[in-house]
């Protein structure tokens, strides 16, 4: 029988989410960062605990390099990113004297620091604590789970990329979760394709569907679905040559209501100048400030006949490759705030929305 948790620095945290993967380089820190930002923009207070002791990426991704951890009466004060303290960080990267200093520690010392992170960081009141983990199923993972287990049930977000090699390694992570009693909230497929900035068609650079198949075989949710591009309420679209476009009628609010626009297969295949001009104009008039992805369905053409489905788009819960996301992470910018028109924004906010919806039942 497990011992009850003593009141401590985790007492004010409502929900803890682990971000796991059996494979390195799949983007766990990316998902952790953007999930935290999406939850923050949903009005939640979020902390990130970076237990990747040998490769701490969180300080750089939040533009917090060089920040110091200070002592307080309850232990270590995390690094806060704003006056409201809506996002707080803890990482071994804040404890290193030099940013390129290597952490050459054996297991016992790593385990001791992780336990200290759990017990001695004064997080205060948080809605979510996101735990960014290293790849694998070794000492750091066991130490993290054992240190956190007494406080409240854990949920895990398992990250993979579409390739078979990655899926094979991540399958072992799901086995690890079953053996340790960690509930899997869902599988996220990162780098699932490259979305063309001109025509929004998604090209599968590596492979496709590996994460969804993995989730199906493991019997856990896959945070993705087939989708189409939907434009929300924005100023009226200017008069433009709608070459190669089909559309459904707008919603009850008229031209400014909810409508949908899909690029035809012919247009997106050529990605011609008319398409680029149209998309540039749409971006300029703010229409892509409210991009959303919904399950694909037949669309009604201008002549009233059903048209073919739009070209393949990246699933909403699968995170496509995005140069703006990469640049935001390298420069420590808030991608969720700065690029609401990106398909990657829709994918990331969809994941956060599903976690928010599932939290009351998955993480009591």
Residue frames as qw, qx, qy, qz and C-alpha x, y, z in Angstrom:
[[0.000, 0.889, 0.459, 0.000, 0.00, 0.00, 0.00],
 [0.434, 0.476, -0.020, 0.765, 1.42, 3.37, -1.07],
 [0.308, -0.443, -0.438, 0.719, 2.10, 5.97, 1.58],
 [0.146, 0.908, 0.390, 0.038, 0.03, 9.11, 1.42],
 [0.473, 0.493, -0.043, 0.729, 1.87, 12.21, 0.25],
 [0.364, -0.550, -0.376, 0.650, 2.91, 14.61, 2.96],
 [0.201, 0.954, 0.215, -0.059, 1.88, 18.24, 2.36],
 [0.584, -0.335, 0.277, 0.686, 4.71, 19.92, 0.50],
 [0.001, 0.466, -0.285, -0.838, 5.64, 21.94, -2.53],
 [0.105, -0.095, -0.806, -0.574, 3.43, 19.87, -4.85],
 [0.095, 0.436, 0.789, -0.421, 0.33, 20.33, -2.71],
 [0.269, 0.618, 0.153, -0.723, -0.86, 23.28, -4.83],
 [0.155, 0.298, -0.706, -0.624, -0.57, 21.45, -8.17],
 [0.754, 0.160, 0.243, -0.589, -3.83, 20.10, -9.55],
 [0.935, 0.317, 0.143, -0.068, -2.57, 17.93, -12.41],
 [0.314, -0.620, 0.622, 0.360, 0.78, 16.45, -13.46],
 [0.848, 0.508, 0.055, -0.140, 1.45, 15.40, -17.05],
 [0.568, -0.428, 0.563, 0.421, 4.54, 13.49, -18.14],
 [0.624, 0.693, -0.211, -0.293, 5.83, 13.90, -21.69],
 [0.676, -0.345, 0.639, 0.127, 7.52, 10.62, -22.61],
 [0.763, 0.554, -0.248, -0.225, 9.10, 8.82, -25.54],
 [0.894, -0.252, 0.297, 0.221, 11.38, 5.85, -25.93],
 [0.693, 0.420, 0.227, 0.540, 13.19, 7.66, -28.74],
 [0.308, -0.568, -0.016, 0.763, 15.46, 10.70, -28.73],
 [0.105, -0.174, 0.430, 0.880, 14.95, 13.56, -31.14],
 [0.038, 0.508, 0.814, 0.279, 11.19, 13.17, -31.56],
 [0.058, -0.494, -0.134, -0.857, 10.42, 16.58, -30.05],
 [0.470, -0.542, -0.663, 0.215, 9.42, 15.95, -26.43],
 [0.280, -0.382, -0.230, 0.850, 10.75, 19.35, -25.34],
 [0.098, -0.108, -0.404, -0.903, 8.98, 21.00, -28.27],
 [0.435, -0.480, -0.680, -0.344, 5.67, 19.40, -27.32],
 [0.460, -0.497, -0.541, 0.498, 6.22, 20.23, -23.64],
 [0.179, -0.200, -0.022, 0.963, 6.95, 23.87, -24.45],
 [0.235, -0.161, -0.444, -0.850, 4.07, 24.42, -26.83],
 [0.460, -0.490, -0.735, -0.090, 1.63, 22.49, -24.64],
 [0.360, -0.454, -0.443, 0.684, 2.55, 24.74, -21.72],
 [0.010, -0.123, 0.141, 0.982, 2.08, 27.86, -23.83],
 [0.339, -0.307, -0.647, -0.610, -1.26, 26.64, -25.19],
 [0.462, -0.536, -0.684, 0.179, -2.50, 25.87, -21.68],
 [0.258, -0.341, -0.245, 0.870, -1.30, 29.28, -20.49],
 [0.149, -0.016, -0.326, -0.933, -3.22, 30.98, -23.29],
 [0.453, -0.419, -0.712, -0.336, -6.27, 28.96, -22.20],
 [0.399, -0.709, 0.060, -0.578, -6.05, 30.75, -18.86],
 [0.914, -0.344, -0.196, 0.085, -4.16, 28.10, -16.88],
 [0.206, -0.843, 0.494, -0.060, -1.12, 28.45, -14.64],
 [0.960, 0.227, -0.151, 0.059, 1.55, 26.03, -15.82],
 [0.369, -0.751, 0.534, 0.122, 4.93, 24.83, -14.62],
 [0.846, 0.421, -0.326, -0.012, 7.53, 22.85, -16.55],
 [0.634, -0.602, 0.482, 0.056, 9.91, 20.51, -14.77],
 [0.648, 0.619, -0.435, -0.086, 12.81, 19.57, -17.06],
 [0.773, -0.459, 0.438, -0.019, 14.28, 16.26, -15.89],
 [0.848, 0.462, -0.032, 0.258, 16.38, 15.77, -19.02],
 [0.533, -0.781, 0.141, 0.294, 19.54, 16.29, -17.00],
 [0.624, -0.179, 0.461, 0.605, 22.02, 15.63, -19.83],
 [0.226, 0.275, 0.509, 0.783, 20.23, 17.67, -22.48],
 [0.017, 0.644, 0.547, -0.534, 18.21, 20.46, -20.84],
 [0.243, 0.336, 0.504, 0.757, 16.45, 22.35, -23.63],
 [0.125, -0.795, -0.593, 0.013, 13.65, 24.13, -21.78],
 [0.270, -0.688, -0.085, 0.668, 15.62, 27.27, -20.76],
 [0.178, -0.173, 0.504, 0.828, 16.54, 28.00, -24.38],
 [0.016, 0.447, 0.784, 0.430, 13.08, 27.27, -25.75],
 [0.193, -0.850, -0.483, 0.083, 11.60, 29.85, -23.39],
 [0.313, 0.740, -0.077, 0.591, 14.41, 32.37, -23.89],
 [0.589, -0.790, 0.032, -0.170, 15.40, 32.02, -20.24],
 [0.824, 0.144, -0.265, 0.479, 19.11, 31.18, -20.58],
 [0.318, 0.370, -0.322, 0.811, 21.22, 32.76, -17.92],
 [0.530, -0.608, -0.049, -0.589, 18.36, 33.11, -15.45],
 [0.161, 0.308, -0.812, 0.468, 19.17, 32.06, -11.89],
 [0.642, -0.465, -0.589, -0.161, 17.34, 29.85, -9.41],
 [0.070, -0.543, 0.417, -0.726, 17.03, 31.49, -5.99],
 [0.308, -0.194, -0.866, 0.343, 16.48, 30.07, -2.55],
 [0.409, -0.495, -0.089, -0.762, 13.29, 30.86, -0.66],
 [0.429, -0.375, 0.611, -0.550, 11.86, 29.80, 2.66],
 [0.889, 0.075, 0.309, -0.331, 10.27, 26.72, 1.06],
 [0.814, 0.006, 0.471, 0.340, 13.25, 25.66, -1.04],
 [0.320, -0.061, 0.470, 0.820, 14.06, 26.66, -4.62],
 [0.397, 0.648, 0.239, -0.604, 12.01, 29.34, -6.35],
 [0.663, 0.347, 0.556, 0.363, 11.44, 28.38, -10.00],
 [0.170, -0.146, 0.288, 0.931, 12.15, 30.77, -12.84],
 [0.331, 0.683, 0.566, -0.321, 9.01, 32.79, -13.62],
 [0.424, 0.256, 0.500, 0.710, 8.53, 34.16, -17.12],
 [0.071, -0.609, -0.304, -0.730, 6.06, 36.95, -16.35],
 [0.151, -0.317, 0.431, -0.831, 4.78, 39.07, -13.51],
 [0.773, -0.193, -0.041, -0.603, 1.62, 36.99, -13.25],
 [0.269, -0.372, 0.881, -0.112, 3.79, 33.89, -12.76],
 [0.834, 0.249, 0.075, -0.487, 1.59, 32.06, -15.26],
 [0.909, 0.294, -0.277, 0.103, 4.54, 29.95, -16.46],
 [0.418, -0.770, 0.479, -0.062, 7.32, 28.74, -14.18],
 [0.798, 0.434, -0.416, 0.038, 10.36, 26.65, -15.07],
 [0.574, -0.648, 0.501, 0.005, 12.85, 24.41, -13.32],
 [0.880, 0.437, -0.164, 0.087, 15.78, 22.80, -15.13],
 [0.789, -0.372, 0.105, 0.478, 19.32, 21.70, -14.42],
 [0.512, 0.544, 0.191, 0.637, 20.23, 24.20, -17.14],
 [0.181, -0.904, -0.026, -0.386, 19.66, 26.99, -14.60],
 [0.742, -0.648, 0.154, 0.073, 22.14, 25.37, -12.20],
 [0.845, 0.165, 0.117, 0.496, 25.11, 25.01, -14.56],
 [0.328, -0.680, 0.073, 0.652, 27.91, 27.55, -14.32],
 [0.041, 0.392, -0.541, -0.743, 28.48, 27.45, -18.09],
 [0.738, 0.308, 0.085, -0.594, 25.80, 26.72, -20.71],
 [0.730, 0.417, -0.514, -0.170, 28.01, 24.17, -22.53],
 [0.215, -0.453, 0.801, -0.327, 28.99, 22.32, -19.35],
 [0.624, -0.011, -0.729, -0.283, 28.34, 18.58, -19.59],
 [0.684, -0.423, 0.339, -0.488, 26.44, 16.75, -16.85],
 [0.584, 0.285, -0.760, 0.020, 28.56, 13.63, -16.30],
 [0.485, -0.351, 0.539, -0.592, 26.73, 11.93, -13.45],
 [0.173, -0.023, -0.984, -0.049, 25.97, 8.36, -12.53],
 [0.384, -0.480, -0.684, -0.393, 22.46, 7.18, -11.74],
 [0.439, -0.544, -0.594, 0.399, 22.39, 7.81, -7.96],
 [0.185, -0.301, -0.086, 0.932, 23.32, 11.48, -8.35],
 [0.199, -0.192, -0.520, -0.808, 20.73, 11.95, -11.10],
 [0.433, -0.507, -0.736, -0.119, 18.08, 10.31, -8.95],
 [0.368, -0.463, -0.454, 0.667, 18.96, 12.53, -5.99],
 [0.019, -0.130, 0.125, 0.983, 18.59, 15.73, -8.03],
 [0.324, -0.319, -0.646, -0.614, 15.24, 14.62, -9.49],
 [0.455, -0.549, -0.679, 0.176, 13.93, 13.90, -6.00],
 [0.267, -0.382, -0.234, 0.853, 15.16, 17.31, -4.92],
 [0.111, -0.110, -0.415, -0.896, 13.39, 18.93, -7.87],
 [0.420, -0.462, -0.706, -0.335, 10.15, 17.24, -6.81],
 [0.518, -0.583, -0.552, 0.295, 10.41, 18.04, -3.10],
 [0.421, -0.458, -0.153, 0.767, 12.26, 21.35, -2.95],
 [0.114, 0.211, 0.372, 0.897, 10.86, 23.52, -5.78],
 [0.134, 0.453, 0.555, -0.685, 8.26, 25.97, -4.49],
 [0.133, 0.316, 0.700, 0.627, 5.82, 25.88, -7.41],
 [0.276, 0.143, 0.252, -0.917, 2.93, 27.47, -5.58],
 [0.625, 0.401, 0.529, -0.410, -0.55, 27.11, -7.09],
 [0.087, 0.315, -0.701, -0.634, -0.53, 25.48, -10.56],
 [0.814, 0.229, 0.085, -0.528, -3.22, 24.03, -12.77],
 [0.957, 0.276, -0.067, 0.056, -0.71, 21.84, -14.62],
 [0.348, -0.704, 0.570, 0.240, 2.85, 20.69, -14.12],
 [0.852, 0.496, -0.149, -0.082, 4.34, 19.41, -17.38],
 [0.632, -0.556, 0.501, 0.201, 7.33, 17.10, -16.86],
 [0.627, 0.683, -0.345, -0.148, 9.74, 17.00, -19.82],
 [0.836, -0.364, 0.405, 0.066, 11.69, 13.73, -19.69],
 [0.008, -0.572, 0.713, 0.407, 14.76, 12.35, -21.50],
 [0.751, 0.214, -0.476, -0.405, 14.44, 9.48, -23.99],
 [0.383, 0.208, -0.882, 0.177, 14.33, 5.92, -22.79],
 [0.750, -0.491, -0.283, -0.342, 12.99, 4.03, -19.79],
 [0.657, 0.156, -0.545, 0.497, 15.90, 4.22, -17.37],
 [0.403, -0.255, -0.565, 0.674, 16.93, 5.77, -14.04],
 [0.066, -0.006, 0.060, -0.996, 15.56, 9.27, -14.62],
 [0.517, -0.250, -0.485, -0.659, 12.12, 7.95, -15.54],
 [0.628, -0.339, -0.690, 0.121, 11.91, 5.58, -12.60],
 [0.313, -0.184, -0.435, 0.824, 13.11, 8.26, -10.19],
 [0.210, -0.108, -0.129, -0.963, 10.59, 10.78, -11.56],
 [0.600, -0.308, -0.563, -0.477, 7.64, 8.42, -11.39],
 [0.604, -0.318, -0.654, 0.326, 8.47, 7.16, -7.92],
 [0.204, -0.110, -0.314, 0.921, 8.95, 10.70, -6.62],
 [0.312, -0.075, -0.169, -0.932, 5.68, 11.96, -8.12],
 [0.414, -0.244, -0.839, -0.256, 3.48, 8.91, -7.56],
 [0.236, -0.388, -0.744, 0.490, 2.44, 9.68, -3.95],
 [0.054, 0.230, 0.135, -0.962, 1.08, 13.12, -4.84],
 [0.635, 0.415, 0.235, -0.608, -1.61, 12.31, -7.39],
 [0.801, 0.269, 0.515, 0.143, -2.30, 10.01, -10.36],
 [0.172, -0.505, 0.451, 0.716, -0.09, 10.71, -13.34],
 [0.731, 0.606, 0.281, -0.139, -0.97, 11.05, -17.00],
 [0.483, -0.344, 0.527, 0.608, 1.48, 10.60, -19.87],
 [0.579, 0.750, -0.032, -0.318, 1.61, 12.15, -23.31],
 [0.737, -0.175, 0.537, 0.372, 3.69, 9.82, -25.50],
 [0.316, 0.811, -0.209, -0.446, 5.48, 11.46, -28.45],
 [0.730, 0.012, 0.584, 0.355, 6.61, 9.71, -31.61],
 [0.234, 0.525, -0.399, -0.715, 7.49, 10.53, -35.20],
 [0.836, 0.269, -0.004, -0.478, 5.91, 8.59, -38.08],
 [0.448, 0.506, -0.729, -0.108, 8.90, 6.39, -38.99],
 [0.902, -0.168, -0.376, -0.132, 8.82, 2.68, -38.16],
 [0.575, 0.177, -0.548, 0.581, 12.12, 2.92, -36.26],
 [0.135, -0.303, 0.342, -0.879, 10.69, 5.59, -33.97],
 [0.749, -0.254, -0.144, -0.596, 7.36, 3.83, -33.54],
 [0.828, -0.016, -0.549, 0.114, 9.15, 0.63, -32.54],
 [0.357, 0.145, -0.552, 0.740, 11.07, 2.39, -29.78],
 [0.344, -0.252, 0.174, -0.888, 8.04, 4.33, -28.57],
 [0.788, -0.214, -0.461, -0.346, 6.06, 1.08, -28.34],
 [0.620, -0.058, -0.633, 0.460, 8.45, 0.09, -25.57],
 [0.030, -0.186, 0.325, -0.927, 7.59, 3.34, -23.78],
 [0.662, -0.255, -0.195, -0.678, 3.94, 2.31, -23.78],
 [0.804, -0.136, -0.572, 0.085, 4.97, -1.00, -22.25],
 [0.344, 0.113, -0.506, 0.783, 6.92, 0.95, -19.63],
 [0.354, -0.268, 0.088, -0.892, 3.80, 2.96, -18.80],
 [0.811, -0.242, -0.383, -0.371, 1.77, -0.21, -18.31],
 [0.724, -0.041, -0.580, 0.371, 4.40, -1.76, -16.06],
 [0.252, 0.040, -0.425, 0.868, 4.72, 1.35, -13.90],
 [0.041, -0.639, -0.727, 0.249, 1.00, 2.11, -13.75],
 [0.017, -0.387, 0.057, 0.920, 1.19, 5.41, -15.63],
 [0.498, 0.623, 0.573, -0.186, -2.00, 6.23, -17.51],
 [0.327, 0.012, 0.489, 0.809, -1.46, 7.17, -21.17],
 [0.280, 0.613, 0.308, -0.671, -3.54, 10.19, -22.11],
 [0.698, 0.683, 0.153, -0.153, -2.68, 9.87, -25.78],
 [0.703, -0.049, 0.381, 0.598, -0.08, 9.55, -28.53],
 [0.214, 0.889, -0.038, -0.404, 1.19, 12.62, -30.38],
 [0.792, 0.263, 0.321, 0.447, 2.77, 12.22, -33.80],
 [0.123, -0.845, 0.132, 0.504, 5.34, 14.97, -34.26],
 [0.042, -0.498, 0.625, 0.600, 7.01, 15.94, -37.57],
 [0.618, 0.299, 0.716, -0.129, 4.10, 14.26, -39.33],
 [0.551, 0.590, 0.454, 0.378, 4.52, 16.24, -42.52],
 [0.260, -0.234, 0.068, 0.934, 5.55, 19.54, -44.04],
 [0.269, 0.774, 0.542, -0.185, 2.76, 22.01, -44.73],
 [0.440, 0.362, 0.305, 0.763, 3.37, 24.15, -47.82],
 [0.105, -0.465, -0.315, 0.821, 3.21, 27.83, -46.83],
 [0.164, 0.150, -0.385, -0.896, 1.64, 28.68, -50.21],
 [0.557, -0.104, -0.557, -0.607, -1.09, 26.08, -50.71],
 [0.581, -0.379, 0.470, -0.545, -1.32, 24.37, -47.26],
 [0.921, 0.113, -0.331, -0.170, -0.91, 20.91, -48.78],
 [0.592, -0.625, 0.500, -0.096, 0.83, 18.53, -46.37],
 [0.694, 0.475, -0.540, -0.033, 3.72, 16.45, -47.71],
 [0.892, -0.439, 0.109, -0.012, 4.76, 13.38, -45.72],
 [0.209, 0.809, -0.548, 0.042, 8.52, 13.93, -45.56],
 [0.202, -0.414, 0.869, -0.179, 9.32, 10.92, -43.38],
 [0.119, -0.210, -0.962, -0.129, 6.30, 8.64, -43.37],
 [0.428, -0.249, -0.047, -0.868, 2.66, 8.83, -42.35],
 [0.791, -0.275, -0.279, -0.469, 0.29, 7.22, -39.88],
 [0.539, 0.163, -0.748, 0.350, 2.83, 5.59, -37.59],
 [0.104, -0.144, 0.564, -0.807, 1.55, 7.34, -34.49],
 [0.689, -0.037, -0.011, -0.723, -2.08, 6.56, -35.25],
 [0.811, 0.090, -0.564, -0.130, -1.31, 2.88, -35.85],
 [0.332, 0.187, -0.733, 0.563, 0.72, 2.75, -32.65],
 [0.360, -0.118, 0.396, -0.837, -2.16, 4.21, -30.67],
 [0.799, 0.016, -0.252, -0.546, -4.61, 1.76, -32.25],
 [0.718, 0.124, -0.677, 0.109, -2.47, -1.27, -31.42],
 [0.229, 0.111, -0.675, 0.693, -1.89, -0.06, -27.86],
 [0.282, -0.635, -0.713, -0.090, -5.53, 0.80, -27.31],
 [0.265, -0.539, -0.277, 0.750, -4.83, 4.42, -26.32],
 [0.328, 0.873, 0.280, -0.229, -6.15, 7.70, -27.79],
 [0.552, 0.146, 0.295, 0.766, -4.47, 9.22, -30.81],
 [0.015, -0.728, -0.256, 0.636, -4.61, 12.99, -30.71],
 [0.007, 0.324, -0.504, -0.801, -5.21, 13.48, -34.43],
 [0.553, 0.494, 0.647, -0.177, -7.86, 13.26, -37.10],
 [0.392, 0.340, 0.520, 0.679, -8.28, 13.95, -40.80],
 [0.076, -0.667, -0.304, 0.676, -9.05, 17.57, -41.37],
 [0.383, 0.646, 0.382, 0.538, -9.91, 20.46, -43.64],
 [0.269, -0.003, -0.166, 0.949, -9.14, 24.15, -43.35],
 [0.120, -0.782, -0.605, -0.092, -11.89, 26.25, -41.81],
 [0.225, 0.294, -0.089, 0.925, -11.86, 30.03, -41.64],
 [0.196, -0.576, -0.678, 0.413, -13.55, 31.76, -38.74],
 [0.065, 0.931, 0.358, -0.021, -15.17, 35.15, -38.31],
 [0.476, -0.292, 0.165, 0.813, -12.93, 37.81, -39.83],
 [0.237, 0.594, -0.058, -0.767, -13.32, 40.90, -42.06],
 [0.806, 0.501, 0.226, -0.222, -14.89, 40.19, -45.47],
 [0.691, -0.073, 0.485, 0.531, -12.59, 38.61, -48.04],
 [0.124, 0.620, -0.210, -0.745, -11.52, 41.19, -50.63],
 [0.791, 0.544, 0.086, -0.268, -12.47, 40.78, -54.27],
 [0.236, -0.556, 0.740, 0.296, -9.97, 38.37, -55.73],
 [0.648, 0.299, -0.555, -0.428, -9.81, 35.94, -58.67],
 [0.711, -0.294, 0.557, -0.312, -11.01, 32.74, -56.97],
 [0.622, 0.456, -0.579, -0.264, -9.18, 30.57, -59.44],
 [0.551, 0.152, -0.813, 0.113, -9.25, 26.88, -58.57],
 [0.128, -0.115, 0.685, -0.708, -11.25, 27.37, -55.35],
 [0.445, -0.443, -0.687, -0.367, -14.42, 25.72, -54.14],
 [0.067, -0.198, 0.510, -0.835, -16.32, 26.95, -51.12],
 [0.194, -0.513, -0.835, 0.045, -19.29, 26.17, -48.91],
 [0.130, -0.778, -0.256, -0.559, -21.83, 28.88, -48.12],
 [0.108, 0.342, -0.535, 0.765, -21.05, 31.01, -45.06],
 [0.166, -0.327, -0.846, 0.388, -22.84, 30.63, -41.77],
 [0.031, -0.780, -0.623, -0.039, -25.99, 32.44, -40.65],
 [0.250, -0.747, -0.089, 0.610, -24.07, 35.64, -39.95],
 [0.516, 0.847, 0.025, -0.121, -23.53, 36.14, -43.65],
 [0.652, 0.645, -0.306, 0.256, -20.19, 36.94, -45.24],
 [0.010, -0.658, 0.587, -0.471, -18.50, 37.39, -41.87],
 [0.851, -0.318, 0.237, -0.344, -19.90, 34.18, -40.42],
 [0.573, -0.356, 0.724, 0.146, -18.30, 30.76, -40.29],
 [0.753, 0.569, -0.147, -0.296, -17.32, 29.52, -43.72],
 [0.772, -0.278, 0.500, 0.276, -14.90, 27.06, -45.26],
 [0.457, 0.782, -0.321, -0.276, -12.45, 27.37, -48.12],
 [0.825, -0.183, 0.493, 0.205, -10.59, 24.54, -49.79],
 [0.141, 0.643, -0.545, -0.519, -7.95, 24.70, -52.49],
 [0.920, 0.284, -0.001, -0.271, -8.68, 22.32, -55.36],
 [0.864, -0.182, 0.359, 0.302, -6.32, 19.48, -56.19],
 [0.646, 0.590, 0.187, 0.447, -5.36, 21.11, -59.48],
 [0.012, 0.938, -0.107, 0.328, -4.48, 24.44, -57.90],
 [0.600, -0.716, 0.356, -0.022, -2.52, 23.05, -54.99],
 [0.908, 0.066, 0.272, 0.311, -0.63, 20.67, -57.22],
 [0.551, 0.601, 0.083, 0.573, 0.75, 23.57, -59.23],
 [0.447, -0.655, -0.245, 0.557, 0.82, 26.07, -56.33],
 [0.443, 0.531, 0.306, 0.655, 0.66, 28.83, -58.93],
 [0.191, 0.141, -0.157, 0.959, 0.95, 32.58, -58.58],
 [0.434, -0.473, -0.304, -0.704, -2.83, 33.09, -58.24],
 [0.756, -0.448, -0.474, 0.051, -2.90, 30.78, -55.23],
 [0.557, -0.118, -0.320, 0.757, 0.04, 32.51, -53.61],
 [0.029, -0.309, -0.056, -0.949, -1.53, 35.93, -54.22],
 [0.592, -0.511, -0.402, -0.476, -4.80, 34.79, -52.71],
 [0.754, -0.389, -0.442, 0.290, -3.22, 33.28, -49.62],
 [0.393, 0.056, -0.200, 0.896, -1.05, 36.38, -49.15],
 [0.250, -0.415, -0.165, -0.859, -4.15, 38.54, -49.29],
 [0.717, -0.489, -0.453, -0.204, -5.99, 36.28, -46.85],
 [0.659, -0.231, -0.386, 0.603, -3.10, 36.47, -44.41],
 [0.202, 0.189, -0.051, 0.959, -2.97, 40.24, -44.83],
 [0.420, -0.425, -0.208, -0.774, -6.66, 40.63, -44.03],
 [0.327, -0.341, 0.644, -0.602, -6.48, 38.56, -40.88],
 [0.848, -0.017, -0.225, -0.479, -8.47, 35.56, -42.11],
 [0.770, 0.124, -0.602, 0.172, -5.81, 33.10, -41.00],
 [0.085, -0.432, 0.563, -0.700, -5.90, 34.46, -37.45],
 [0.673, -0.113, 0.450, -0.576, -8.67, 31.98, -36.69],
 [0.542, 0.285, -0.733, -0.297, -7.63, 28.80, -38.50],
 [0.655, -0.233, 0.600, -0.396, -9.22, 25.62, -37.21],
 [0.278, 0.219, -0.880, -0.316, -9.17, 21.99, -38.33],
 [0.705, -0.001, 0.414, -0.576, -12.23, 19.76, -38.32],
 [0.603, 0.043, 0.787, 0.122, -13.02, 16.25, -39.69],
 [0.054, 0.203, -0.581, -0.787, -13.01, 16.22, -43.46],
 [0.489, 0.472, 0.679, -0.279, -16.34, 16.04, -45.30],
 [0.426, 0.451, 0.555, 0.554, -17.54, 16.59, -48.89],
 [0.070, -0.454, -0.104, 0.882, -17.59, 20.26, -49.86],
 [0.448, 0.716, 0.523, -0.115, -20.21, 22.01, -51.96],
 [0.457, 0.034, 0.360, 0.813, -18.89, 23.53, -55.18],
 [0.120, 0.280, -0.017, -0.952, -19.94, 26.77, -56.85],
 [0.405, -0.008, -0.611, -0.681, -22.23, 24.88, -59.18],
 [0.732, -0.256, 0.169, -0.608, -23.98, 23.09, -56.33],
 [0.921, 0.097, -0.372, -0.055, -22.38, 19.70, -56.93],
 [0.761, -0.600, 0.213, 0.126, -20.31, 17.86, -54.41],
 [0.428, 0.774, -0.464, 0.054, -16.61, 18.19, -55.13],
 [0.817, 0.075, -0.491, 0.292, -13.69, 15.95, -54.32],
 [0.619, -0.724, -0.150, 0.265, -12.20, 16.26, -50.83],
 [0.085, 0.953, -0.290, -0.007, -9.43, 18.82, -50.45],
 [0.634, 0.463, -0.570, 0.243, -5.79, 17.80, -50.77],
 [0.759, -0.347, -0.487, 0.257, -4.27, 16.04, -47.77],
 [0.119, -0.806, 0.242, -0.527, -3.70, 18.24, -44.75],
 [0.288, 0.231, -0.806, 0.463, -1.77, 17.33, -41.63],
 [0.502, -0.544, -0.670, -0.062, -4.05, 15.78, -38.98],
 [0.228, -0.847, -0.011, -0.480, -5.05, 18.26, -36.32],
 [0.730, -0.658, 0.179, -0.035, -3.41, 16.38, -33.47],
 [0.851, 0.057, 0.151, 0.499, -0.34, 15.49, -35.50],
 [0.166, -0.879, 0.079, 0.440, 2.24, 18.23, -35.40],
 [0.763, 0.582, 0.104, 0.261, 3.70, 19.11, -38.83],
 [0.606, -0.118, 0.039, 0.785, 7.15, 20.50, -39.50],
 [0.078, 0.947, 0.287, 0.117, 7.02, 24.28, -39.36],
 [0.559, 0.340, -0.167, 0.738, 9.98, 26.65, -39.90],
 [0.205, -0.685, 0.061, -0.696, 8.29, 29.30, -37.77],
 [0.838, -0.524, -0.076, -0.129, 7.95, 26.87, -34.88],
 [0.849, 0.019, -0.137, 0.510, 11.63, 25.98, -35.14],
 [0.284, 0.517, -0.106, 0.800, 12.61, 29.63, -35.21],
 [0.488, -0.698, -0.028, -0.523, 10.37, 30.44, -32.23],
 [0.907, -0.393, -0.105, 0.107, 11.92, 27.65, -30.17],
 [0.725, 0.176, -0.116, 0.656, 15.47, 28.71, -31.05],
 [0.133, 0.476, -0.074, 0.866, 14.79, 32.35, -30.20],
 [0.156, -0.250, -0.740, 0.604, 12.59, 31.70, -27.16],
 [0.302, -0.051, -0.124, -0.944, 9.45, 33.32, -28.63],
 [0.485, 0.210, 0.688, -0.497, 5.82, 32.47, -27.97],
 [0.008, 0.020, 0.803, 0.596, 4.77, 30.59, -31.11],
 [0.016, 0.556, 0.829, -0.068, 1.17, 30.19, -29.93],
 [0.016, 0.780, 0.276, -0.561, 0.76, 33.96, -29.64],
 [0.035, -0.593, 0.373, 0.713, 2.74, 35.00, -32.71],
 [0.182, 0.188, -0.775, -0.575, 1.56, 32.48, -35.34],
 [0.535, 0.194, 0.633, -0.524, -2.14, 31.73, -34.83],
 [0.679, 0.513, -0.142, -0.506, -2.53, 31.26, -38.59],
 [0.163, 0.458, -0.863, -0.141, -0.14, 28.30, -38.80],
 [0.824, -0.091, -0.459, -0.319, -1.52, 24.77, -39.24],
 [0.521, 0.082, -0.711, 0.466, 0.90, 23.81, -36.47],
 [0.215, -0.185, 0.377, -0.882, -0.92, 26.23, -34.18],
 [0.755, -0.113, -0.171, -0.623, -4.16, 24.38, -34.86],
 [0.775, 0.041, -0.627, 0.064, -2.50, 21.03, -34.14],
 [0.315, 0.135, -0.641, 0.686, -0.95, 22.19, -30.86],
 [0.368, -0.139, 0.279, -0.876, -4.06, 23.93, -29.57],
 [0.797, -0.076, -0.399, -0.447, -6.11, 20.86, -30.51],
 [0.630, 0.026, -0.705, 0.324, -3.86, 18.72, -28.30],
 [0.041, 0.101, -0.515, 0.850, -4.19, 21.19, -25.43],
 [0.575, -0.128, -0.052, -0.806, -7.94, 21.34, -25.89],
 [0.803, -0.076, -0.559, -0.192, -8.22, 17.56, -25.74],
 [0.445, 0.035, -0.687, 0.574, -6.12, 17.48, -22.58],
 [0.225, -0.117, 0.307, -0.917, -8.35, 20.13, -21.02],
 [0.724, -0.098, -0.263, -0.630, -11.43, 18.14, -22.00],
 [0.800, -0.019, -0.599, 0.011, -10.00, 14.86, -20.72],
 [0.173, 0.392, -0.617, 0.660, -8.50, 16.16, -17.50],
 [0.571, -0.331, 0.291, -0.693, -11.61, 15.89, -15.28],
 [0.964, -0.041, -0.018, -0.263, -11.96, 12.18, -16.08],
 [0.810, 0.342, -0.388, 0.276, -8.35, 11.16, -16.71],
 [0.425, 0.195, -0.502, 0.728, -6.72, 13.07, -13.88],
 [0.430, -0.757, -0.456, -0.184, -9.07, 13.47, -10.94]]
